[in-house]
Amino acid sequence: MFTELTEASAMLERIERSPATKQKLRAFTLNGWACYHHQKKQNVDALKLIDEAIALELEGVKDNLSLARSYLNKCVILSQLSQ
């Protein structure tokens, strides 16, 4: 167990030193929060969060899968706002 904790700690340190990884994780987290707010019918807040996630994804290292997921989530949110 101690070995696993040591490995996890080392992995977190590498992540914290990498601005690109931090940016991807932040975008991923914002996307998740947007989904949460969408589920709670707080679509205006969800839209703000997903827009921020997309902006981060566009300015950083491109991850097409993550970017596509964010745009699909935005489409769902916009669809709910128009109803």
Secondary structure, DSSP 8 states (H G I E B T S, - for coil): -HHHHHHHHHHHHHHHH-HHHHHHHHHHHHHHHHHHHHHTT-HHHHHHHHHHHHHHHHHSS--HHHHHHHHHHHHHHHHHHT-
